[in-house]
């Protein structure tokens, strides 16, 4: 419940802005990634046991064996920093923090994220 409050709540944690909530999410998942990699390196059965412990709370169409195989494939992947788009934060009429993306920065991010040159 503490992790949920830390990663999801805005008003009750920090300065109440979505920007700080998103930073807390990045911080949290960075630590979780490190912990998962360390635990699975120390115990080859860790991921399977973790999936067993989550079985009553997680639903999907992949089998446990498929999830373990995906973990093993992704284990050595480099996790790139979370992309952020330049823009401004302001208090809206409803009293909540609002973000307005810089249009040029938004378009640049879309091009870089979704359109890659073909290498022949």
C-alpha positions in Angstrom: 0.0 0.0 0.0 2.9 2.3 0.6 4.3 1.7 -2.9 0.9 2.5 -4.4 0.6 5.8 -2.4 4.2 6.7 -3.4 3.7 6.0 -7.1 0.0 6.9 -7.7 -1.1 9.6 -5.4 -0.6 13.3 -6.2 -2.2 15.5 -3.6 -1.3 13.5 -0.6 2.4 13.1 -1.5 5.1 15.8 -2.2 4.1 19.0 -3.9 0.9 17.5 -5.4 2.0 17.9 -9.0 1.8 15.2 -11.7 5.4 16.0 -12.6 6.7 14.9 -9.1 4.4 11.9 -9.2 5.9 10.8 -12.5 9.4 11.3 -11.1 8.5 9.1 -8.1 7.3 6.5 -10.6 10.6 6.6 -12.4 12.5 6.4 -9.1 10.4 3.5 -7.9 10.6 1.4 -11.1 14.4 2.0 -11.3 14.8 0.4 -7.8 12.4 -2.4 -8.6 14.3 -3.2 -11.8 17.6 -3.4 -9.8 16.0 -5.5 -7.1 14.5 -8.0 -9.7 17.8 -8.3 -11.5 19.7 -8.9 -8.3 17.2 -11.4 -6.9 17.0 -13.4 -10.1 20.8 -13.4 -10.4 21.1 -14.8 -6.9 18.3 -17.4 -7.3 17.5 -18.8 -10.7 14.0 -19.8 -9.4 13.1 -16.3 -8.2 11.1 -15.2 -11.2 9.0 -18.4 -11.2 8.4 -18.1 -7.4 7.5 -14.4 -7.8 5.0 -15.3 -10.6 3.5 -18.1 -8.3 3.0 -15.6 -5.5 1.3 -13.1 -7.9 -0.9 -15.7 -9.6 -4.1 -14.8 -7.8 -3.6 -11.1 -8.6 -2.3 -11.1 -12.2 -4.2 -12.1 -15.3 -3.0 -12.5 -18.8 -2.8 -14.9 -21.8 0.9 -15.9 -21.3 1.8 -19.0 -19.4 4.3 -19.0 -16.5 6.9 -20.6 -18.8 6.3 -17.9 -21.5 6.7 -15.1 -18.9 9.9 -16.7 -17.5 11.3 -16.9 -21.1 10.4 -13.2 -21.7 12.2 -12.3 -18.5 15.3 -14.2 -19.5 15.3 -12.5 -22.9 14.8 -9.0 -21.4 17.2 -9.5 -18.5 20.2 -8.1 -20.4 18.3 -5.4 -22.2 19.4 -1.8 -21.4 16.6 0.2 -20.0 16.7 3.6 -21.6 15.8 6.7 -19.6 12.2 7.7 -19.6 11.5 10.3 -22.3 10.1 13.6 -21.2 8.7 16.3 -23.4 9.4 20.0 -22.8 6.5 22.1 -21.8 5.0 24.2 -19.0 3.1 23.3 -15.8 0.4 25.6 -14.6 -2.5 25.6 -12.1 -5.7 25.0 -14.0 -9.1 26.5 -13.3 -9.9 23.4 -11.2 -6.9 24.0 -8.9 -4.9 21.1 -10.2 -1.6 21.2 -11.9 -1.8 20.9 -15.7 0.9 20.2 -18.3 1.0 21.8 -21.7 3.6 20.2 -24.0 5.7 22.4 -26.2 4.3 21.6 -29.7 7.7 21.5 -31.4 9.1 19.3 -28.7 6.0 17.0 -28.9 6.3 16.6 -32.7 10.1 15.9 -32.4 9.5 13.2 -29.7 6.8 11.5 -32.0 9.3 11.5 -34.9 12.1 10.1 -32.8 10.0 7.5 -31.0 7.9 6.1 -33.9 9.8 6.8 -37.1 13.2 5.4 -37.6 15.2 5.5 -40.8 15.5 2.3 -42.7 19.0 1.0 -43.0 19.5 -1.0 -46.1 
